[in-house]
Amino acid sequence: MCVKDVVVENQAGLHARPATFFIQKANEFKSSVWVEKDERRVNAKSLLGVLSLGILGGTPIRIIADGSDEQEAVQELVALVQSRFSDQY
């Protein structure tokens, strides 16, 4: 299992468009991937799950992966969040 904390820096947080990019990236991996905010954990491959967390700009989240490509999954999702999703727009 691989775990990494990251702060969502983009002003809008993980609203519909960035959340879509986030789950698309999570779905590229075979590992199970979760995102956690305030002790609440959801499947990072589920748009409704990620949106249900209500992640705003400045919010710390935890990205967790478990499986054959867990380290790569966490690294790439953290990099996506840290980029403020700027390379996706």
Secondary structure per residue as TSV (DSSP state, phi and psi in degrees):
chain	resnum	aa	ss	phi	psi
A	1	M	-	360.0	137.2
A	2	C	E	-121.5	132.3
A	3	V	E	-132.8	137.9
A	4	K	E	-148.2	135.9
A	5	D	E	-94.8	143.4
A	6	V	E	-150.4	150.9
A	7	V	E	-101.7	131.1
A	8	V	E	-77.2	108.1
A	9	E	-	-91.6	-23.4
A	10	N	S	-66.2	142.8
A	11	Q	T	-57.9	-38.7
A	12	A	T	-80.8	-11.3
A	13	G	-	74.3	-152.2
A	14	L	S	-99.0	67.9
A	15	H	-	-82.0	-168.8
A	16	A	H	-53.0	-50.1
A	17	R	H	-70.0	-52.8
A	18	P	H	-62.1	-35.5
A	19	A	H	-62.9	-37.4
A	20	T	H	-62.7	-45.4
A	21	F	H	-61.8	-39.8
A	22	F	H	-62.6	-48.5
A	23	I	H	-70.8	-32.9
A	24	Q	H	-61.8	-42.5
A	25	K	H	-65.5	-44.1
A	26	A	H	-60.4	-36.3
A	27	N	T	-72.8	-8.7
A	28	E	T	-75.1	-11.0
A	29	F	S	-110.8	148.7
A	30	K	S	-75.7	-28.4
A	31	S	S	-62.6	154.5
A	32	S	E	-74.2	135.1
A	33	V	E	-130.4	134.7
A	34	W	E	-128.2	156.2
A	35	V	E	-124.4	138.5
A	36	E	E	-126.9	136.2
A	37	K	E	-138.9	126.6
A	38	D	T	49.9	51.7
A	39	E	T	70.1	2.7
A	40	R	E	-105.1	124.1
A	41	R	E	-114.9	133.6
A	42	V	E	-131.7	161.5
A	43	N	E	-67.9	121.0
A	44	A	T	-71.6	-6.4
A	45	K	T	-97.1	6.4
A	46	S	-	-114.5	116.4
A	47	L	H	-60.4	-46.6
A	48	L	H	-63.5	-37.7
A	49	G	H	-62.5	-48.7
A	50	V	H	-64.6	-44.2
A	51	L	H	-63.6	-32.9
A	52	S	H	-65.6	-18.6
A	53	L	T	-75.2	-18.7
A	54	G	-	60.0	49.2
A	55	I	-	-79.3	116.9
A	56	L	-	-101.1	167.1
A	57	G	T	-58.3	138.4
A	58	G	T	87.2	1.3
A	59	T	E	-86.6	129.1
A	60	P	E	-78.4	137.2
A	61	I	E	-130.9	165.1
A	62	R	E	-121.2	130.7
A	63	I	E	-107.3	128.9
A	64	I	E	-128.3	134.8
A	65	A	E	-136.3	148.4
A	66	D	E	-143.1	117.0
A	67	G	S	153.5	-168.4
A	68	S	T	-66.0	-29.2
A	69	D	T	-119.7	33.4
A	70	E	H	-60.1	-42.5
A	71	Q	H	-66.0	-43.2
A	72	E	H	-63.9	-40.9
A	73	A	H	-59.9	-49.8
A	74	V	H	-64.4	-44.9
A	75	Q	H	-58.3	-46.2
A	76	E	H	-71.1	-36.4
A	77	L	H	-70.3	-38.9
A	78	V	H	-63.2	-43.7
A	79	A	H	-61.5	-39.1
A	80	L	H	-63.0	-45.7
A	81	V	H	-64.6	-43.8
A	82	Q	H	-66.8	-25.2
A	83	S	T	-76.8	-2.8
A	84	R	T	59.8	24.3
A	85	F	T	62.2	18.0
A	86	S	G	-65.1	-31.0
A	87	D	G	-80.3	-1.4
A	88	Q	G	-96.8	-19.2
A	89	Y	-	-89.6	360.0
